[in-house]
Amino acid sequence: MCVNFKVRLFIFHSLKITTMAKTSEILVAFGAGLAIGGLLGILFAPEKGSETREKIVDSGKKMVDKLKHNLKVGKEKMEEHMSKANDKVEEFT
């Protein structure tokens, strides 16, 4: 019975990993589709080329600024968690 349980657990774990991998692939494909669709929508918009290029540049700048902000916030949170972890380690030593 113990071996049977281990086999079932292995199969369940394998299926879970496979499902997670497929979900990741689907999300990446969905994101790529959104990006391509957005770009095509901008490129085929009924505006002057200079206005379209300006929109693309502005959009890129906004994405870079947002990424920088998110990285800064993530770094601050990581530093906070590291500080808490160090405090906990010092309590036990």
C-alpha positions as CSV (number, residue, x, y, z in Angstrom):
1,M,0.0,0.0,0.0
2,C,2.9,2.4,0.7
3,V,4.4,1.8,-2.7
4,N,1.0,2.3,-4.4
5,F,0.6,5.6,-2.5
6,K,4.1,6.7,-3.7
7,V,3.3,5.9,-7.3
8,R,0.0,7.8,-7.1
9,L,1.9,10.8,-5.5
10,F,4.5,10.7,-8.2
11,I,1.9,10.6,-11.0
12,F,0.0,13.5,-9.4
13,H,3.1,15.5,-9.0
14,S,4.1,14.8,-12.7
15,L,0.7,15.9,-13.9
16,K,0.8,19.0,-11.8
17,I,4.2,20.0,-13.2
18,T,3.0,19.3,-16.8
19,T,-0.2,21.4,-16.2
20,M,1.8,24.3,-14.7
21,A,4.2,24.2,-17.7
22,K,1.3,24.3,-20.2
23,T,-0.3,27.1,-18.3
24,S,2.9,29.1,-18.4
25,E,3.1,28.5,-22.2
26,I,-0.5,29.6,-22.7
27,L,0.1,32.8,-20.7
28,V,3.3,33.6,-22.6
29,A,1.4,33.0,-25.9
30,F,-1.5,35.2,-24.7
31,G,0.9,38.0,-23.7
32,A,2.7,37.8,-27.0
33,G,-0.6,37.9,-28.9
34,L,-1.7,41.0,-26.9
35,A,1.6,42.8,-27.7
36,I,1.4,41.9,-31.4
37,G,-2.2,42.9,-31.6
38,G,-1.6,46.2,-29.9
39,L,1.3,47.0,-32.2
40,L,-0.6,46.1,-35.3
41,G,-3.5,48.2,-34.1
42,I,-1.2,51.2,-33.7
43,L,0.5,50.6,-37.0
44,F,-2.8,50.4,-38.9
45,A,-4.4,53.3,-37.1
46,P,-5.6,56.1,-39.5
47,E,-3.1,58.6,-38.2
48,K,0.0,60.1,-39.7
49,G,3.2,58.1,-39.4
50,S,4.9,60.7,-37.2
51,E,2.0,60.7,-34.8
52,T,2.0,56.9,-34.6
53,R,5.8,56.8,-34.0
54,E,5.4,59.4,-31.3
55,K,2.7,57.2,-29.6
56,I,5.0,54.2,-29.8
57,V,7.9,56.1,-28.3
58,D,5.7,57.5,-25.5
59,S,4.3,54.1,-24.8
60,G,7.8,52.6,-24.6
61,K,8.9,55.4,-22.2
62,K,5.9,54.7,-20.0
63,M,6.6,51.0,-19.9
64,V,10.2,51.7,-19.0
65,D,9.2,54.1,-16.2
66,K,6.7,51.6,-14.9
67,L,9.3,48.8,-15.0
68,K,11.8,51.0,-13.1
69,H,9.2,51.8,-10.5
70,N,8.2,48.2,-10.1
71,L,11.9,47.2,-9.7
72,K,12.4,49.9,-7.1
73,V,9.4,48.7,-5.1
74,G,10.5,45.1,-5.4
75,K,14.0,45.9,-4.2
76,E,12.6,47.8,-1.2
77,K,10.3,44.9,-0.3
78,M,13.2,42.4,-0.7
79,E,15.4,44.5,1.5
80,E,12.6,44.7,4.1
81,H,12.2,40.9,4.1
82,M,15.9,40.4,4.3
83,S,16.1,42.7,7.3
84,K,13.3,40.8,9.0
85,A,14.9,37.5,8.3
86,N,18.2,38.8,9.7
87,D,16.4,40.0,12.8
88,K,14.9,36.5,13.2
89,V,18.2,34.8,12.8
90,E,19.8,37.1,15.4
91,E,17.0,36.2,17.8
92,F,17.9,32.5,17.6
93,T,21.6,33.0,17.9
